[in-house]
Amino acid sequence: MNTLNYQGYTARIEFDERDNIFVGRLLGIKDSIAFHADNVAELRLAFEEAVEDYLETCEKMGKSPEKTASGKLSLRVTPELHVQAMVKAQATGQSLNQWATEVLKQAAYN
């Protein structure tokens, strides 16, 4: 996946073969923010402008801009999986939170 990052926001970048343009969409927020350009340099500028416009619009509306993530993650899993995860965590001398953080980090960055 190709991404761009700016001021804590990340956008996924794709190439639209039909229109022969690069298209980007912000990830991790509920608001729908998209941008496009003919080349990479213009795409980066369009992305930065889209983020700036989003922040300005939120300010004008008196709305707090969405953050991409709070750092808190709540999961629903089966009781069996919960027990197995706790056993794995305890076996490594970690809390379930520490163990899950390591597992998620490995999965996210590989």
N, CA and C atoms as an extended XYZ file, in Angstrom:
330
Properties=species:S:1:pos:R:3:atomname:S:1:resname:S:1:resid:I:1 pbc="F F F"
N         0.851       -1.175        0.000 N   MET     1
C         0.000        0.000        0.000 CA  MET     1
C         0.895        1.237        0.000 C   MET     1
N         0.614        2.158       -0.892 N   ASN     2
C         1.340        3.416       -0.955 CA  ASN     2
C         0.613        4.454       -0.111 C   ASN     2
N         1.371        5.156        0.738 N   THR     3
C         0.762        6.144        1.620 CA  THR     3
C         1.569        7.435        1.632 C   THR     3
N         0.904        8.496        2.059 N   LEU     4
C         1.538        9.775        2.345 CA  LEU     4
C         1.149       10.153        3.771 C   LEU     4
N         2.029       10.883        4.470 N   ASN     5
C         1.760       11.316        5.836 CA  ASN     5
C         1.983       12.812        5.949 C   ASN     5
N         1.077       13.456        6.708 N   TYR     6
C         1.186       14.899        6.923 CA  TYR     6
C         0.393       15.260        8.169 C   TYR     6
N         1.032       15.947        9.103 N   GLN     7
C         0.414       16.417       10.339 CA  GLN     7
C        -0.374       15.328       11.069 C   GLN     7
N         0.159       14.126       11.088 N   GLY     8
C        -0.491       13.038       11.805 CA  GLY     8
C        -1.575       12.322       11.021 C   GLY     8
N        -1.833       12.737        9.795 N   TYR     9
C        -2.838       12.099        8.951 CA  TYR     9
C        -2.135       11.269        7.870 C   TYR     9
N        -2.761       10.153        7.529 N   THR    10
C        -2.217        9.259        6.507 CA  THR    10
C        -3.235        9.109        5.393 C   THR    10
N        -2.749        9.093        4.168 N   ALA    11
C        -3.616        8.887        3.008 CA  ALA    11
C        -3.124        7.688        2.221 C   ALA    11
N        -4.061        6.898        1.734 N   ARG    12
C        -3.743        5.787        0.836 CA  ARG    12
C        -3.748        6.334       -0.582 C   ARG    12
N        -2.749        5.968       -1.356 N   ILE    13
C        -2.607        6.464       -2.720 CA  ILE    13
C        -2.820        5.324       -3.706 C   ILE    13
N        -3.613        5.577       -4.727 N   GLU    14
C        -3.851        4.608       -5.796 CA  GLU    14
C        -3.719        5.320       -7.134 C   GLU    14
N        -3.491        4.546       -8.160 N   PHE    15
C        -3.430        5.101       -9.512 CA  PHE    15
C        -4.704        4.707      -10.247 C   PHE    15
N        -5.407        5.686      -10.785 N   ASP    16
C        -6.631        5.453      -11.545 CA  ASP    16
C        -6.245        5.394      -13.021 C   ASP    16
N        -6.199        4.172      -13.554 N   GLU    17
C        -5.776        3.990      -14.948 CA  GLU    17
C        -6.754        4.609      -15.934 C   GLU    17
N        -8.018        4.587      -15.609 N   ARG    18
C        -9.034        5.119      -16.519 CA  ARG    18
C        -8.836        6.619      -16.755 C   ARG    18
N        -8.593        7.357      -15.655 N   ASP    19
C        -8.411        8.804      -15.778 CA  ASP    19
C        -6.946        9.223      -15.811 C   ASP    19
N        -6.036        8.249      -15.646 N   ASN    20
C        -4.600        8.511      -15.683 CA  ASN    20
C        -4.165        9.537      -14.629 C   ASN    20
N        -4.671        9.350      -13.396 N   ILE    21
C        -4.330       10.252      -12.292 CA  ILE    21
C        -4.064        9.441      -11.026 C   ILE    21
N        -3.372       10.075      -10.095 N   PHE    22
C        -3.193        9.522       -8.762 CA  PHE    22
C        -4.347       10.021       -7.899 C   PHE    22
N        -4.893        9.131       -7.075 N   VAL    23
C        -6.018        9.474       -6.201 CA  VAL    23
C        -5.632        9.103       -4.776 C   VAL    23
N        -5.932        9.999       -3.845 N   GLY    24
C        -5.649        9.730       -2.436 CA  GLY    24
C        -6.889        9.899       -1.590 C   GLY    24
N        -6.946        9.122       -0.496 N   ARG    25
C        -8.037        9.203        0.471 CA  ARG    25
C        -7.440        9.120        1.873 C   ARG    25
N        -7.907       10.014        2.762 N   LEU    26
C        -7.443        9.965        4.141 CA  LEU    26
C        -7.947        8.707        4.822 C   LEU    26
N        -7.096        8.100        5.616 N   LEU    27
C        -7.424        6.887        6.353 CA  LEU    27
C        -7.601        7.196        7.834 C   LEU    27
N        -8.387        6.384        8.497 N   GLY    28
C        -8.468        6.447        9.950 CA  GLY    28
C        -9.415        7.480       10.516 C   GLY    28
N       -10.183        8.160        9.668 N   ILE    29
C       -11.189        9.099       10.165 CA  ILE    29
C       -12.507        8.822        9.450 C   ILE    29
N       -13.612        9.240       10.080 N   LYS    30
C       -14.931        8.986        9.503 CA  LYS    30
C       -15.246        9.933        8.351 C   LYS    30
N       -14.754       11.171        8.435 N   ASP    31
C       -14.991       12.121        7.354 CA  ASP    31
C       -14.327       11.622        6.076 C   ASP    31
N       -14.971       11.876        4.947 N   SER    32
C       -14.445       11.422        3.663 CA  SER    32
C       -13.667       12.559        2.999 C   SER    32
N       -12.370       12.380        2.892 N   ILE    33
C       -11.507       13.400        2.296 CA  ILE    33
C       -10.673       12.746        1.209 C   ILE    33
N       -10.837       13.243       -0.008 N   ALA    34
C       -10.119       12.685       -1.152 CA  ALA    34
C        -9.456       13.822       -1.928 C   ALA    34
N        -8.462       13.463       -2.723 N   PHE    35
C        -7.730       14.436       -3.534 CA  PHE    35
C        -7.109       13.684       -4.697 C   PHE    35
N        -6.675       14.419       -5.702 N   HIS    36
C        -6.061       13.766       -6.858 CA  HIS    36
C        -5.084       14.720       -7.537 C   HIS    36
N        -4.220       14.145       -8.379 N   ALA    37
C        -3.251       14.943       -9.135 CA  ALA    37
C        -2.681       14.090      -10.261 C   ALA    37
N        -2.024       14.774      -11.193 N   ASP    38
C        -1.430       14.101      -12.354 CA  ASP    38
C        -0.053       13.511      -12.080 C   ASP    38
N         0.649       14.033      -11.060 N   ASN    39
C         1.984       13.521      -10.766 CA  ASN    39
C         2.217       13.535       -9.258 C   ASN    39
N         3.301       12.941       -8.840 N   VAL    40
C         3.572       12.761       -7.421 CA  VAL    40
C         3.784       14.092       -6.699 C   VAL    40
N         4.522       14.999       -7.297 N   ALA    41
C         4.765       16.291       -6.654 CA  ALA    41
C         3.448       17.031       -6.416 C   ALA    41
N         2.582       17.055       -7.425 N   GLU    42
C         1.287       17.720       -7.276 CA  GLU    42
C         0.399       16.959       -6.293 C   GLU    42
N         0.534       15.648       -6.263 N   LEU    43
C        -0.257       14.839       -5.338 CA  LEU    43
C         0.075       15.174       -3.893 C   LEU    43
N         1.362       15.304       -3.595 N   ARG    44
C         1.765       15.667       -2.225 CA  ARG    44
C         1.184       17.030       -1.847 C   ARG    44
N         1.249       17.989       -2.754 N   LEU    45
C         0.671       19.314       -2.473 CA  LEU    45
C        -0.842       19.228       -2.282 C   LEU    45
N        -1.502       18.441       -3.109 N   ALA    46
C        -2.962       18.286       -2.993 CA  ALA    46
C        -3.327       17.640       -1.663 C   ALA    46
N        -2.530       16.676       -1.218 N   PHE    47
C        -2.758       16.024        0.063 CA  PHE    47
C        -2.616       17.028        1.204 C   PHE    47
N        -1.537       17.781        1.199 N   GLU    48
C        -1.319       18.769        2.256 CA  GLU    48
C        -2.431       19.817        2.259 C   GLU    48
N        -2.857       20.259        1.076 N   GLU    49
C        -3.955       21.221        0.980 CA  GLU    49
C        -5.257       20.615        1.499 C   GLU    49
N        -5.496       19.341        1.216 N   ALA    50
C        -6.712       18.673        1.685 CA  ALA    50
C        -6.737       18.612        3.209 C   ALA    50
N        -5.605       18.300        3.817 N   VAL    51
C        -5.530       18.255        5.279 CA  VAL    51
C        -5.734       19.648        5.852 C   VAL    51
N        -5.055       20.638        5.281 N   GLU    52
C        -5.200       22.023        5.762 CA  GLU    52
C        -6.645       22.497        5.619 C   GLU    52
N        -7.274       22.209        4.479 N   ASP    53
C        -8.676       22.582        4.267 CA  ASP    53
C        -9.583       21.909        5.291 C   ASP    53
N        -9.329       20.637        5.565 N   TYR    54
C       -10.112       19.898        6.553 CA  TYR    54
C        -9.997       20.561        7.922 C   TYR    54
N        -8.771       20.881        8.334 N   LEU    55
C        -8.561       21.509        9.638 CA  LEU    55
C        -9.221       22.888        9.714 C   LEU    55
N        -9.120       23.668        8.640 N   GLU    56
C        -9.744       24.998        8.604 CA  GLU    56
C       -11.266       24.894        8.638 C   GLU    56
N       -11.814       23.948        7.887 N   THR    57
C       -13.266       23.752        7.861 CA  THR    57
C       -13.773       23.349        9.234 C   THR    57
N       -13.072       22.452        9.885 N   CYS    58
C       -13.471       22.043       11.232 CA  CYS    58
C       -13.462       23.232       12.180 C   CYS    58
N       -12.430       24.068       12.072 N   GLU    59
C       -12.330       25.244       12.937 CA  GLU    59
C       -13.499       26.201       12.688 C   GLU    59
N       -13.830       26.449       11.418 N   LYS    60
C       -14.943       27.339       11.082 CA  LYS    60
C       -16.272       26.811       11.588 C   LYS    60
N       -16.419       25.481       11.585 N   MET    61
C       -17.665       24.852       12.029 CA  MET    61
C       -17.713       24.672       13.545 C   MET    61
N       -16.603       24.966       14.221 N   GLY    62
C       -16.541       24.762       15.663 CA  GLY    62
C       -16.486       23.287       16.037 C   GLY    62
N       -15.999       22.476       15.116 N   LYS    63
C       -15.913       21.029       15.298 CA  LYS    63
C       -14.453       20.652       15.516 C   LYS    63
N       -14.217       19.729       16.426 N   SER    64
C       -12.851       19.238       16.622 CA  SER    64
C       -12.497       18.295       15.479 C   SER    64
N       -11.338       18.491       14.857 N   PRO    65
C       -10.934       17.565       13.792 CA  PRO    65
C       -10.757       16.168       14.376 C   PRO    65
N       -11.139       15.188       13.602 N   GLU    66
C       -10.952       13.811       14.053 CA  GLU    66
C        -9.474       13.499       14.117 C   GLU    66
N        -9.084       12.800       15.140 N   LYS    67
C        -7.728       12.288       15.252 CA  LYS    67
C        -7.730       10.920       14.605 C   LYS    67
N        -6.605       10.512       14.077 N   THR    68
C        -6.562        9.235       13.376 CA  THR    68
C        -6.684        8.047       14.314 C   THR    68
N        -6.252        8.178       15.567 N   ALA    69
C        -6.408        7.100       16.543 CA  ALA    69
C        -6.117        7.638       17.933 C   ALA    69
N        -6.786        7.076       18.913 N   SER    70
C        -6.608        7.531       20.293 CA  SER    70
C        -5.515        6.772       21.023 C   SER    70
N        -5.174        5.587       20.525 N   GLY    71
C        -4.220        4.745       21.229 CA  GLY    71
C        -4.906        3.719       22.114 C   GLY    71
N        -6.227        3.803       22.193 N   LYS    72
C        -6.997        2.809       22.950 CA  LYS    72
C        -7.694        1.906       21.958 C   LYS    72
N        -7.608        0.608       22.203 N   LEU    73
C        -8.180       -0.369       21.289 CA  LEU    73
C        -9.015       -1.351       22.096 C   LEU    73
N       -10.261       -1.494       21.727 N   SER    74
C       -11.155       -2.429       22.408 CA  SER    74
C       -11.519       -3.531       21.424 C   SER    74
N       -11.283       -4.768       21.833 N   LEU    75
C       -11.553       -5.904       20.953 CA  LEU    75
C       -12.562       -6.843       21.585 C   LEU    75
N       -13.369       -7.465       20.745 N   ARG    76
C       -14.246       -8.531       21.194 CA  ARG    76
C       -13.744       -9.812       20.550 C   ARG    76
N       -13.399      -10.770       21.395 N   VAL    77
C       -12.908      -12.066       20.919 CA  VAL    77
C       -13.656      -13.158       21.667 C   VAL    77
N       -13.515      -14.372       21.203 N   THR    78
C       -14.155      -15.493       21.886 CA  THR    78
C       -13.460      -15.730       23.225 C   THR    78
N       -14.169      -16.294       24.190 N   PRO    79
C       -13.527      -16.615       25.471 CA  PRO    79
C       -12.319      -17.543       25.297 C   PRO    79
N       -12.397      -18.455       24.343 N   GLU    80
C       -11.288      -19.377       24.103 CA  GLU    80
C       -10.036      -18.635       23.633 C   GLU    80
N       -10.221      -17.699       22.715 N   LEU    81
C        -9.089      -16.909       22.232 CA  LEU    81
C        -8.530      -16.034       23.350 C   LEU    81
N        -9.398      -15.470       24.155 N   HIS    82
C        -8.976      -14.630       25.275 CA  HIS    82
C        -8.077      -15.428       26.223 C   HIS    82
N        -8.489      -16.639       26.563 N   VAL    83
C        -7.698      -17.489       27.454 CA  VAL    83
C        -6.349      -17.815       26.825 C   VAL    83
N        -6.354      -18.201       25.549 N   GLN    84
C        -5.094      -18.548       24.878 CA  GLN    84
C        -4.143      -17.354       24.826 C   GLN    84
N        -4.679      -16.175       24.582 N   ALA    85
C        -3.841      -14.971       24.551 CA  ALA    85
C        -3.271      -14.680       25.938 C   ALA    85
N        -4.082      -14.835       26.979 N   MET    86
C        -3.587      -14.611       28.345 CA  MET    86
C        -2.473      -15.602       28.683 C   MET    86
N        -2.646      -16.869       28.285 N   VAL    87
C        -1.627      -17.888       28.543 CA  VAL    87
C        -0.328      -17.525       27.827 C   VAL    87
N        -0.423      -17.128       26.556 N   LYS    88
C         0.775      -16.733       25.794 CA  LYS    88
C         1.465      -15.549       26.466 C   LYS    88
N         0.681      -14.564       26.878 N   ALA    89
C         1.244      -13.382       27.525 CA  ALA    89
C         1.949      -13.758       28.819 C   ALA    89
N         1.292      -14.550       29.652 N   GLN    90
C         1.894      -14.958       30.914 CA  GLN    90
C         3.144      -15.793       30.694 C   GLN    90
N         3.141      -16.614       29.666 N   ALA    91
C         4.301      -17.447       29.360 CA  ALA    91
C         5.516      -16.614       28.982 C   ALA    91
N         5.283      -15.428       28.443 N   THR    92
C         6.394      -14.547       28.063 CA  THR    92
C         6.704      -13.512       29.147 C   THR    92
N         5.979      -13.593       30.265 N   GLY    93
C         6.222      -12.653       31.361 CA  GLY    93
C         5.665      -11.267       31.104 C   GLY    93
N         4.660      -11.177       30.231 N   GLN    94
C         4.079       -9.883       29.890 CA  GLN    94
C         2.613       -9.837       30.311 C   GLN    94
N         2.117       -8.615       30.444 N   SER    95
C         0.680       -8.456       30.617 CA  SER    95
C         0.022       -8.731       29.270 C   SER    95
N        -1.266       -8.964       29.295 N   LEU    96
C        -1.982       -9.185       28.036 CA  LEU    96
C        -1.863       -7.960       27.138 C   LEU    96
N        -1.928       -6.778       27.714 N   ASN    97
C        -1.802       -5.550       26.937 CA  ASN    97
C        -0.434       -5.454       26.270 C   ASN    97
N         0.627       -5.741       27.020 N   GLN    98
C         1.979       -5.688       26.452 CA  GLN    98
C         2.139       -6.713       25.330 C   GLN    98
N         1.664       -7.924       25.581 N   TRP    99
C         1.776       -8.989       24.587 CA  TRP    99
C         0.998       -8.638       23.316 C   TRP    99
N        -0.242       -8.182       23.486 N   ALA   100
C        -1.082       -7.832       22.334 CA  ALA   100
C        -0.468       -6.679       21.547 C   ALA   100
N         0.121       -5.728       22.242 N   THR   101
C         0.775       -4.611       21.562 CA  THR   101
C         1.914       -5.111       20.692 C   THR   101
N         2.723       -6.024       21.205 N   GLU   102
C         3.828       -6.586       20.425 CA  GLU   102
C         3.316       -7.368       19.212 C   GLU   102
N         2.277       -8.174       19.406 N   VAL   103
C         1.712       -8.963       18.310 CA  VAL   103
C         1.152       -8.041       17.230 C   VAL   103
N         0.415       -7.018       17.635 N   LEU   104
C        -0.144       -6.073       16.669 CA  LEU   104
C         0.967       -5.307       15.947 C   LEU   104
N         2.008       -4.930       16.672 N   LYS   105
C         3.130       -4.210       16.061 CA  LYS   105
C         3.784       -5.066       14.979 C   LYS   105
N         4.017       -6.337       15.299 N   GLN   106
C         4.625       -7.235       14.315 CA  GLN   106
C         3.735       -7.389       13.092 C   GLN   106
N         2.445       -7.521       13.305 N   ALA   107
C         1.517       -7.698       12.187 CA  ALA   107
C         1.393       -6.421       11.360 C   ALA   107
N         1.391       -5.279       12.013 N   ALA   108
C         1.194       -4.009       11.305 CA  ALA   108
C         2.421       -3.578       10.511 C   ALA   108
N         3.598       -3.894       10.990 N   TYR   109
C         4.810       -3.414       10.337 CA  TYR   109
C         5.477       -4.444        9.445 C   TYR   109
N         4.909       -5.618        9.343 N   ASN   110
C         5.484       -6.644        8.449 CA  ASN   110
C         4.626       -6.829        7.240 C   ASN   110
